[in-house]
Amino acid sequence: MRVLIACEFSGIVRDAFDSRGHYAVSCDVLPCEKPGRHEEGDIFAFIESSRPGSWDLMIAFPPCTHLAVSGARWFGDKRKEQRRAMRFFYELAECKEIPRVAVENPIGIMSTQYRRPDQIIQPWQFGHGETKATCLWLKGLPLLVPTNIVDGRKARVHREPPGPERWKNRSRTYQGVADAMAEQWGGTT
């Protein structure tokens, strides 16, 4: 399967698919944190430059800064940025060039501005004793089935200390979630 991981700088989801024999490429405006197939640049330019039918699946992680409920207190001052972020989300979710699409984002305004998510998952359902409610909007994909429900539900991500790397640390996908995506969606035909 040919899998495009949009807006991923960590390589975690890309590598989960790659380790299962899929051809996976991550694409982000940032360089990737680890070696592997990665395109640095605009995701839509990359999709457009790919030959038609190149991708079987796209999993997208659009920036949530102007969409997540955690930033709601600043929404009034950032209408322009929010509209741009919503448009970016829509374009990923409605990508007609790729038959199967999953878009990930935390709980936020897209549940009312786009549609309710198909599923809300937590890291503790996939082997990580932490909380981080994560919405999934799906096209042509089944819901993820929890793989390893564990105790120890801590809000580590929420308590990430301030600093220049905070947003990166909060946005990385948990390995158990990445493995479940690769295992469960990698076999989807």
Beta strands, then each sheet from edge to edge (+ up, - down):
strand 1: 2-6
strand 2: 23-28
strand 3: 38-40
strand 4: 57-60
strand 5: 100-106
strand 6: 119-121
strand 7: 134-139
sheet 1: 3+ 2+ 1+ 4+ 5+ 7- 6+
end
